[in-house]
Amino acid sequence: MKKNVLLCVTGGIAVFKAAALTSKLVQNGFNVKVAMTKSATEFVTPLTFQALSRDRVYTNTFEEADPTKISHIDVADWADIVMVAPATANIIGKVANGIADDMVSTVLLKTTAPVFIAPAMNVHMYEHPAVQKNMETLRSYGYSFVEPNEGYLACGYEGKGRMAEPEDLLLKIQHFFYKQTNAVWQGKKIIVTAGPTRENIDPVRFFTNRSSGKMGYAIAEEAATRGADVTLISGPTNLQPPNQVEFVSVESANDMYEAVMENFGDADIVIKAAAVADYRPKQTYDQKMKKREGEWTIEMERTADILKTMGEKRTHQTLVGFAAESENIEMYAKGKLEKKRVDMICANSITEPGSGFQGDTNELVLYKKTGDVIHIPMTQKVEAAKSILDATMNIHMERQQ
Ligand SMILES: Cc1cc2nc3c(=O)[nH]c(=O)nc-3n(C[C@H](O)[C@H](O)[C@H](O)COP(=O)(O)O)c2cc1C
């Protein structure tokens, strides 16, 4: 989901860098709204920020464009994060002392979102004991600072006071959301299944499928990176098990069934990306079958349906399955969602070039039980894994409410 960034711009030369930051935030998928002090508008006009953020710019507390809302309250509540950049000595002093006499200072006192402050000022202003004390006060209230850099200052001085570069501010914001997203994964128990299964006919021959395991391994690795406690149950693949996952190697559909069921009870989330055989030979020969005259008919029987069994046994677990179909994908995926009592089906078309088995890329459609549909355009499997995990965690959190 897109995150909302409120950029508060105050009056210093570095306002032009705030314009660059606005553009970068938009390009990186954030919703951006901008509030400016009157002094800030002396440096760059609100029109620049309006065009870059594609939204109105908040400059005047008493300009109520929408009579159904009080704009300073509305925009303060809208924000997931607030970045004050550049932050003057003046705004730092005002917020530290509870002064709310314009749009920016009023919003900053109102918001309950995390606030990052990027000071920009002359080195002597920055080092002034009053400014240092105000920053200390704000730190003690929970505000975060993005340290200014040392170097040439627009006023002609050399020293500390240059605002952090827009790229660094963007990174701070991205890192903040990354950490927030990851926090919900800490300690969650996740089972991921991956790869094909092998159904033996005799000691040399077996039935299998084209699954490479790449999608499941990517999901397991990403979940582990996010702090989850991951058990990866995998059929035979050529892949290296990711670090930090508990790896269980299995061969047949039956082995996979047993391994999944053993771990199912205390799992929070199960993501079944494995391509498990639906049928196995009814009879497995102990000795290699010799070549003979004529045809050889192998009778097949159904394997246990792991996803369906989990759907029946589930209590608190969130269940995600995969569907790889060559036709009528939507119909099969929705049918599977219903029949197997799972929360989401990740459907990929195995006939689409670049999608499905073996390759490094995939294009998927995620069908949720709630009726929501998420399209993941063709992308690297590691990227698709992130979207699948985000959607899975949303479901998991909704189920817990
Ligand atoms: C050319 C110029 C550059 C300025 N640069 C800064 C600056 O980088 N940092 C700062 O704290 N004040 C700077 N000021 C002074 C502020 O604009 C002034 O303190 C103003 O009252 C700040 O208002 P605001 O905090 O409401 O935006 C500058 C003023 C001028 C005229």
The ligand as a Gaussian input file, in Angstrom:
#p B3LYP/6-31G(d) Opt

LIG

0 1
 C       18.426000      34.302000       1.920000
 C       18.011000      33.751000       3.247000
 C       18.401000      32.515000       3.609000
 C       18.026000      31.959000       4.837000
 N       18.436000      30.717000       5.167000
 C       18.108000      30.210000       6.368000
 C       18.512000      28.899000       6.713000
 O       19.135000      28.171000       5.938000
 N       18.166000      28.443000       7.923000
 C       17.463000      29.191000       8.824000
 O       17.208000      28.705000       9.928000
 N       17.042000      30.404000       8.492000
 C       17.346000      30.939000       7.285000
 N       16.914000      32.196000       6.950000
 C       16.124000      32.973000       7.933000
 C       14.719000      32.460000       7.970000
 O       14.126000      32.577000       6.692000
 C       13.932000      33.244000       9.005000
 O       14.427000      32.937000      10.291000
 C       12.457000      32.986000       8.943000
 O       11.815000      33.714000       9.963000
 C       12.148000      31.514000       9.071000
 O       10.757000      31.343000       8.974000
 P       10.084000      29.899000       8.997000
 O       10.780000      29.114000      10.040000
 O        8.658000      30.203000       9.357000
 O       10.204000      29.368000       7.634000
 C       17.247000      32.742000       5.719000
 C       16.806000      33.986000       5.318000
 C       17.176000      34.508000       4.099000
 C       16.700000      35.854000       3.709000

